[in-house]
Amino acid sequence: MDEAAERLARFLTSSVELMQVMARACGHSHLSSFAPEDLVAWKHDLADLSGVAYGGVRD
């Protein structure tokens, strides 16, 4: 396997592991248990553009 493919595999594996940690932190046992209500944006503009709830304090 070439180096680029190995890096991509590590990135994807790490991404899935981090998503699993977040699922557990939200009280879910599987990634498929996530719901739109579990999502928040940390920037005002992103929240407004995406329709996702803002997770901070508005000025």
C-alpha positions as CSV (number, residue, x, y, z in Angstrom):
1,M,0.0,0.0,0.0
2,D,1.4,3.4,-0.9
3,E,2.0,6.1,1.7
4,A,-1.0,8.2,0.7
5,A,-3.4,5.3,1.0
6,E,-2.0,4.5,4.5
7,R,-2.4,8.1,5.6
8,L,-6.0,8.1,4.3
9,A,-6.7,4.8,6.1
10,R,-5.3,6.3,9.4
11,F,-7.4,9.4,9.0
12,L,-10.6,7.6,8.4
13,T,-10.0,5.1,11.2
14,S,-9.2,8.0,13.6
15,S,-12.3,9.9,12.4
16,V,-14.6,6.9,13.1
17,E,-13.0,6.4,16.6
18,L,-13.6,10.1,17.5
19,M,-17.2,9.9,16.3
20,Q,-17.7,6.8,18.5
21,V,-16.3,8.7,21.5
22,M,-18.8,11.5,20.7
23,A,-21.7,9.1,20.4
24,R,-20.9,7.7,23.8
25,A,-20.5,11.2,25.3
26,C,-24.0,11.9,24.0
27,G,-25.4,8.8,25.6
28,H,-25.7,6.7,22.5
29,S,-24.3,3.2,22.0
30,H,-24.1,3.4,18.2
31,L,-23.3,6.1,15.6
32,S,-26.6,5.4,13.9
33,S,-28.4,6.6,17.1
34,F,-27.3,10.2,16.5
35,A,-30.2,12.5,15.8
36,P,-30.3,16.1,14.5
37,E,-31.1,17.2,18.0
38,D,-27.6,16.1,19.1
39,L,-25.9,18.6,16.8
40,V,-24.9,22.2,17.7
41,A,-22.8,24.7,15.9
42,W,-20.1,26.6,17.7
43,K,-20.1,29.6,15.4
44,H,-23.1,32.0,14.9
45,D,-22.7,32.1,11.1
46,L,-22.6,28.3,10.7
47,A,-25.7,27.9,12.9
48,D,-27.6,30.4,10.8
49,L,-26.5,28.9,7.5
50,S,-27.1,25.3,8.5
51,G,-30.2,25.6,10.6
52,V,-28.4,23.7,13.4
53,A,-28.9,25.1,16.9
54,Y,-26.2,27.4,18.2
55,G,-24.3,25.9,21.2
56,G,-22.9,29.1,22.7
57,V,-24.0,32.4,24.1
58,R,-25.3,35.1,21.7
59,D,-23.9,38.6,22.1
